[in-house]
Amino acid sequence: MKANLLDGEWEANYIMGTPKGMQELFPNGNPTVTFQTVENSISGFAGCNNFNGSFSTDGNKITIPENLAVTRKMCPDMSGENTFLESLNKVNSYSVTEQGNTLNLIMGDMAIMRLTRK
């Protein structure tokens, strides 16, 4: 069985509509997302807390539910993490570049988040 291009760990390097740069928003490191399509599981690091849950795909359509389990650690500035998690909830499709190194998470016809394969 061929591995799904979505599978693996990805690191965010762009989130649409952020008022600050990624380094300023995420001083503890950029958010990461790990997709495992066989188990329909999603997990990762949101900038302060870890999260996990399930997701579903249908072709390049993707549904990430709002009720992801998120740890409850407090960080001095939660704005980056909140923006990241809110953006994840808005995503309804995705694309992976031909080289397989860049993942675009899309809302409607606009890429709202870009991630690089780790």
Number of C-alpha atoms within 10 A of each C-alpha: 3 4 10 11 16 20 17 15 17 21 20 22 16 18 20 13 10 13 10 10 12 17 12 13 20 19 12 13 16 22 23 22 23 19 21 17 18 9 10 13 16 21 20 19 20 25 23 24 16 18 18 18 16 18 18 15 15 8 8 12 14 16 16 19 14 12 10 17 12 17 13 10 9 9 12 6 14 16 13 25 20 14 16 22 17 12 18 21 15 17 22 17 21 19 17 18 10 8 7 12 13 20 21 20 24 22 17 11 8 12 18 18 21 20 22 18 18 13
